[in-house]
Amino acid sequence: LGMNDIGDLAILGALQKLRGGIVQKRRAIHFPGCINESYKFQCESRNFFVKINRSLTADQMFEGEAGSLQGMRYAGMNAPRPLRAGDLPQGGSYIIMEHIPFQPFLMMESTSQSALGEQLAMMHLHQPERHQFFGFGLPTRLGTTSMENDWTASWADFFVDQRLRPAFELLYEKKVKTDYVHEHAEAVCERAREILELVSSDMRPSILHGDLWLGNAGVSKDGSVSVYDPSSFYGHSEFDLAFRGWPADNGFPGFSDSFYTAYHFNIPRADGYEERGDLYRLFHLLNHACMYGEEYVKFAEDLCRKVLSDSMAP
């Protein structure tokens, strides 16, 4: 199998403890924009999907993903079952989960997107009496960016203090060139707080995927729709719709109207939906600018201007 590294041998040992039998084949799997190594391990009795990060420890990288998958599955969402996450002896970490064989391109079909829209709404509506605070029980990763998830009573405070403002600060730390965004970051944060305080008092936290776009969903061979690569927390359900109207051409189309129609059949749009959507989309644009470069800066600048100009409208 060409696995002579001590870390790779540690993964083989972990697979044996999961009683899959002898590893018969290993195949590398490549995803656009993926920051980890990904493999399918074919074993005697079952197959596994393994992700490896050679620099980050499990508590920095994969424990949050395992918790995210468990949280979504508990709320009824189809997602891979996490089986084990751990550190590698020479640094880095891994996660092992069940392998779901996805069918290429079926997620593009309207029936698949409708099914996902309905399933997402059901996940967001799951057991409203159980959750009173916004956050998560452990830190997660959104791509390469660490996400803090301290429990907070107010959605406005959680989003501004643990999502939006840290994204502005990271953009500044990385010295991404955008004078307008740097100069107006605090004004945008205060405007975001004003907008979200209007709905925070009556909002019930929902378990979220946290990074839901078309590339993080697939259709398995049995025809069911599943999601993966989450960065979950308990938050506002509309946050999972942030990629609607995504301005940047990143090579992958967004969800179709079928997805949103099915979702809003179960959770109708509320007043202020578009204005809040701009804030959630802005957070993702800032994070993309931090991870992938300045091609996203113009879109972030435009959205900052829109957020602030809307505050000046009569």
Secondary structure by P-SEA (a helix, b strand, c coil): cccccaaaaaaaaaaaaaccccccbbbbbbcccccbbbbbbbcccbbbbbbbbcccccccccaaaaaaaaaaaaaccccccccccccccccccccccccccccccccccaaaaaaaaaaaaaaaaccccccccccccbbbbcccbbbbbcccccaaaaaaaccaaaaaaaaaaaccccaaaaacaaaaaaaaaaaaaaccccccccccccccccccccccccbbbbbcccccccccccccccccccccccccccccaaaaaaaaaacccccaaaaaaaaaaaaaaaaaaacccccaaaaaaaaaaaaaaaaacc
